[in-house]
């Protein structure tokens, strides 16, 4: 099976712009989670989607949003970019939700905001 | 105080050494994950455990639920083990993962 794929892998934007990142989960996986990783804050949970519904949301401002499509592919959007949004954005897929569902991570999208 | 604490933050070892990375958490959990992140960013899930001990090759993970503590051991370390090791906990079924700050391991030949 192909792994989790994320596009694009690298992105440079300027303050005030918006960006959309894409995640294609492993075939058959219905849950997609998004994480932000920065040197200062480490890994932080953004949101989780399952069967097109947001199940969980982390402590991020409303500028961060996401969605999941019927084929389980997911997108996240950041509007009005700030310098502090520069980070590695990772998505992870799992077969379902719940404690014993192992997460499989994608390679990440490295976003730089200038 | 972070809910998940890891120690040490940085670790340098000689090839062949036995390595231990510790993770302590302050909340009740349903599962604990050990992750490995190589330079470049890709994360691999090493273990998911809720009790006892798991072994995969040269890696061993243990958890003590009563003491809220987990350890990741690497036997016969190798330079290819150089990576950041991250502990993460899930507080209850379906809840989000909360991460430790990671332990940066460098294994010298």
Interface residues (C-beta under 8 A of the other chain):
Chain A: X33 X37 X42 X43 X44 X45 X48 X55 X56 X58 X88 X90 X92 X97 X98 X99 X100 X102 X103 X104 X105 X107 X108 X110
Chain B: X30 X31 X33 X35 X40 X41 X42 X43 X44 X45 X48 X50 X86 X88 X90 X92 X93 X94 X95 X96 X97 X98 X99 X100 X101 X102
